[in-house]
């Protein structure tokens, strides 16, 4: 099975409308659909929800490839709103155990960062031309305050390009189960954009982003 997993129903709504997959009524806490050899799941927002949902589905289905497709906020002016990006590397932006010898963004006892599968990246790049590779930071914080923005830019020496609230957890679970994963995102907001709050940008751009997500999935 190929698994497409997103955090929000709104992100996948146009895809569900277009493909008309069968809804699988199996879980109280996971929205799940199937179309042939493809599963479409909604984890709900947050790192723990992401980890629980993906772990459950891996244990219950013969998942071969994982596609995390959703939305992100940008930390870089050079990344235009509503542009697609593909995640090459992922960190936890508020994980800090440097006191014990770990690097910034590293969970104690885990790898320093996670990466999209190279074969999936190569395959994706042949189907979606010109999609920029970026570095993701995930946390349970919507980055809507300047203090969060500055924290990430400073702690990671301006390395993090985009942020979300689930992606790195999907990567960590996939790594534990030795499953290939790729994360593809649409940019919905940028904190420093002409004083327009990130939350407002996100709400305004989510409908169009969800259509772009549908178009990406159809190409996959």
PAFI-593452 format. One record per residue (C-alpha): x, y, z. Coordinates in Angstrom, 3 decimals, padded with zeros to 6 digits. Example, Ala and Ser with C-alpha at 12.3 -4.5 7.8 and 13.67 -1.06 7.14 Angstrom:
BEGIN
+----------+----------+----------+
!        x !        y !        z !
+----------+----------+----------+
!  012.300 ! -004.500 !  007.800 !
!  013.670 ! -001.060 !  007.140 !
+----------+----------+----------+
END
This chain:
BEGIN
+----------+----------+----------+
!        x !        y !        z !
+----------+----------+----------+
!  000.000 !  000.000 !  000.000 !
!  000.991 !  003.625 ! -000.634 !
! -000.032 !  005.938 !  002.191 !
! -000.795 !  009.637 !  001.800 !
! -001.018 !  011.187 !  005.254 !
! -002.008 !  014.757 !  006.098 !
! -002.849 !  016.560 !  009.308 !
! -006.089 !  018.305 !  008.351 !
! -009.253 !  017.281 !  006.532 !
! -009.171 !  020.592 !  004.673 !
! -005.791 !  019.725 !  003.159 !
! -007.169 !  016.568 !  001.529 !
! -010.770 !  017.634 !  000.858 !
! -010.368 !  018.388 ! -002.897 !
! -008.427 !  015.141 ! -003.337 !
! -011.186 !  013.113 ! -001.690 !
! -013.768 !  014.862 ! -003.864 !
! -011.774 !  014.175 ! -007.033 !
! -010.854 !  010.540 ! -006.366 !
! -013.998 !  009.427 ! -004.516 !
! -012.134 !  006.834 ! -002.405 !
! -013.987 !  004.501 ! -000.064 !
! -014.037 !  005.652 !  003.546 !
! -012.828 !  002.981 !  005.965 !
! -014.776 !  003.238 !  009.228 !
! -012.295 !  001.530 !  011.497 !
! -010.929 !  004.058 !  013.965 !
! -012.427 !  006.655 !  016.282 !
! -009.464 !  008.990 !  015.887 !
! -008.296 !  008.506 !  012.270 !
! -010.088 !  009.521 !  009.075 !
! -009.088 !  006.915 !  006.509 !
! -009.924 !  006.336 !  002.841 !
! -008.823 !  003.785 !  000.233 !
! -008.603 !  003.915 ! -003.547 !
! -007.010 !  000.800 ! -005.011 !
! -003.514 !  000.451 ! -003.558 !
! -003.600 !  003.960 ! -002.062 !
! -004.636 !  004.918 !  001.471 !
! -005.448 !  008.507 !  002.450 !
! -005.270 !  009.334 !  006.157 !
! -005.847 !  012.395 !  008.320 !
! -003.853 !  012.381 !  011.545 !
! -005.119 !  015.602 !  013.160 !
! -002.739 !  018.359 !  014.184 !
!  000.301 !  017.861 !  016.436 !
!  003.373 !  015.684 !  016.825 !
!  001.765 !  013.060 !  019.055 !
! -001.301 !  012.725 !  016.812 !
!  001.018 !  012.313 !  013.834 !
!  003.061 !  009.604 !  015.554 !
!  000.033 !  007.685 !  016.867 !
! -001.760 !  007.722 !  013.526 !
!  001.190 !  006.629 !  011.427 !
!  002.204 !  003.921 !  013.901 !
! -001.347 !  002.555 !  013.952 !
! -001.596 !  002.409 !  010.175 !
!  001.807 !  000.796 !  009.738 !
!  000.824 ! -001.915 !  012.217 !
! -002.579 ! -002.506 !  010.577 !
! -001.686 ! -002.256 !  006.874 !
!  001.156 ! -003.385 !  004.625 !
!  002.475 !  000.130 !  004.021 !
!  005.297 !  000.255 !  001.466 !
!  005.714 !  004.005 !  000.878 !
!  004.662 !  007.057 !  002.901 !
!  003.790 !  010.436 !  001.403 !
!  003.288 !  013.207 !  003.953 !
!  001.523 !  015.922 !  001.980 !
!  000.282 !  019.121 !  003.570 !
!  001.000 !  022.758 !  004.318 !
!  003.875 !  024.655 !  005.927 !
!  004.830 !  028.128 !  007.030 !
!  007.951 !  029.683 !  005.530 !
!  010.869 !  031.276 !  007.363 !
!  012.441 !  032.511 !  004.126 !
!  011.284 !  035.406 !  001.944 !
!  012.675 !  033.614 ! -001.107 !
!  009.999 !  030.893 ! -000.860 !
!  006.786 !  032.267 ! -002.417 !
!  003.397 !  031.660 ! -000.890 !
!  001.481 !  028.755 ! -002.486 !
!  004.649 !  027.274 ! -003.954 !
!  005.304 !  023.521 ! -003.574 !
!  008.434 !  022.362 ! -001.756 !
!  009.834 !  018.947 ! -000.966 !
!  011.446 !  018.231 !  002.398 !
!  015.003 !  016.942 !  002.193 !
!  015.747 !  017.021 !  005.958 !
!  013.672 !  017.451 !  009.119 !
!  014.337 !  018.550 !  012.719 !
!  012.399 !  019.150 !  015.940 !
!  012.711 !  022.919 !  016.293 !
!  012.180 !  023.139 !  020.057 !
!  014.159 !  020.036 !  021.063 !
!  017.242 !  021.152 !  022.967 !
!  019.285 !  018.597 !  024.923 !
!  022.665 !  020.180 !  024.192 !
!  023.413 !  020.047 !  027.927 !
!  023.779 !  016.273 !  027.494 !
!  025.838 !  016.322 !  024.328 !
!  023.076 !  016.218 !  021.727 !
!  022.775 !  018.662 !  018.848 !
!  020.034 !  021.259 !  018.623 !
!  016.862 !  019.689 !  017.260 !
!  017.870 !  016.172 !  018.290 !
!  015.744 !  014.001 !  020.584 !
!  018.008 !  012.197 !  023.104 !
!  018.882 !  008.732 !  021.846 !
!  017.619 !  009.453 !  018.326 !
!  019.360 !  010.577 !  015.141 !
!  020.180 !  014.255 !  014.741 !
!  017.763 !  014.710 !  011.821 !
!  015.633 !  012.765 !  009.356 !
!  015.649 !  012.654 !  005.556 !
!  013.272 !  011.951 !  002.698 !
!  013.983 !  008.683 !  000.913 !
!  016.395 !  009.247 ! -001.970 !
!  014.527 !  007.022 ! -004.433 !
!  011.236 !  008.752 ! -003.679 !
!  012.945 !  012.132 ! -004.051 !
!  014.363 !  011.131 ! -007.437 !
!  011.002 !  009.786 ! -008.605 !
!  009.185 !  012.890 ! -007.388 !
!  011.598 !  015.242 ! -009.131 !
!  010.820 !  013.618 ! -012.494 !
!  007.077 !  014.173 ! -011.985 !
!  007.105 !  017.634 ! -010.375 !
!  009.692 !  019.779 ! -012.111 !
!  011.316 !  022.726 ! -010.373 !
!  010.140 !  021.874 ! -006.863 !
!  012.681 !  023.261 ! -004.390 !
!  014.193 !  021.035 ! -001.692 !
!  013.971 !  022.598 !  001.780 !
!  014.698 !  021.824 !  005.436 !
!  011.756 !  021.388 !  007.804 !
!  011.393 !  022.183 !  011.481 !
!  008.449 !  020.716 !  013.417 !
!  007.006 !  021.534 !  016.829 !
!  003.667 !  021.746 !  018.617 !
!  003.745 !  025.517 !  018.122 !
!  002.167 !  027.436 !  015.253 !
!  004.944 !  029.890 !  014.398 !
!  002.935 !  033.096 !  014.583 !
!  005.072 !  035.107 !  017.017 !
!  008.318 !  036.888 !  016.271 !
!  009.968 !  035.303 !  019.322 !
!  009.389 !  031.803 !  017.884 !
!  010.562 !  032.932 !  014.470 !
!  013.778 !  034.380 !  015.925 !
!  014.346 !  031.349 !  018.183 !
!  014.379 !  028.975 !  015.217 !
!  016.478 !  031.232 !  012.994 !
!  019.040 !  031.804 !  015.762 !
!  019.248 !  028.293 !  017.241 !
!  019.558 !  026.660 !  013.824 !
!  021.777 !  029.374 !  012.286 !
!  019.118 !  030.175 !  009.673 !
!  019.170 !  026.553 !  008.439 !
!  015.419 !  025.862 !  008.775 !
!  013.399 !  026.913 !  005.733 !
!  009.829 !  025.880 !  006.613 !
!  007.876 !  024.848 !  009.702 !
!  004.891 !  022.662 !  010.555 !
!  003.368 !  020.762 !  013.489 !
!  003.629 !  017.116 !  012.345 !
!  006.248 !  016.381 !  009.693 !
!  009.287 !  015.366 !  011.730 !
!  007.166 !  012.969 !  013.803 !
!  006.097 !  011.223 !  010.579 !
!  009.770 !  010.958 !  009.622 !
!  010.759 !  009.527 !  013.004 !
!  008.054 !  006.842 !  012.922 !
!  008.926 !  005.904 !  009.329 !
!  012.590 !  005.575 !  010.308 !
!  011.718 !  003.278 !  013.219 !
!  009.866 !  000.961 !  010.842 !
!  012.491 !  001.293 !  008.071 !
!  009.904 !  002.573 !  005.604 !
!  010.622 !  005.074 !  002.812 !
!  008.988 !  008.467 !  003.295 !
!  008.843 !  011.723 !  001.398 !
!  007.250 !  014.960 !  002.576 !
!  005.762 !  017.417 !  000.072 !
!  004.344 !  020.734 !  001.253 !
!  002.573 !  023.862 !  000.018 !
!  003.608 !  027.162 !  001.623 !
!  000.647 !  029.013 !  003.145 !
!  002.182 !  031.726 !  005.326 !
!  005.254 !  033.770 !  006.175 !
!  005.491 !  035.566 !  009.501 !
!  007.119 !  038.793 !  008.321 !
!  004.901 !  039.395 !  005.281 !
!  003.816 !  043.053 !  005.374 !
!  002.411 !  042.746 !  008.893 !
! -000.287 !  040.285 !  007.775 !
! -000.523 !  037.736 !  010.649 !
!  000.524 !  034.167 !  009.849 !
! -002.818 !  032.795 !  010.981 !
! -004.690 !  035.090 !  008.601 !
! -002.432 !  034.134 !  005.718 !
! -002.910 !  030.450 !  006.502 !
! -006.700 !  030.704 !  006.561 !
! -006.754 !  032.743 !  003.371 !
! -004.402 !  030.462 !  001.442 !
! -005.545 !  027.041 !  002.712 !
! -008.337 !  026.569 !  000.119 !
! -005.957 !  027.178 ! -002.795 !
! -003.220 !  025.125 ! -001.127 !
! -005.593 !  022.161 ! -000.846 !
! -006.278 !  022.337 ! -004.585 !
! -002.536 !  022.366 ! -005.269 !
! -002.193 !  019.348 ! -002.962 !
! -004.845 !  017.560 ! -005.016 !
! -002.945 !  018.314 ! -008.223 !
!  000.311 !  016.992 ! -006.706 !
! -001.361 !  013.780 ! -005.572 !
! -002.916 !  013.221 ! -009.001 !
!  000.571 !  013.412 ! -010.541 !
!  001.839 !  010.842 ! -008.057 !
+----------+----------+----------+
END
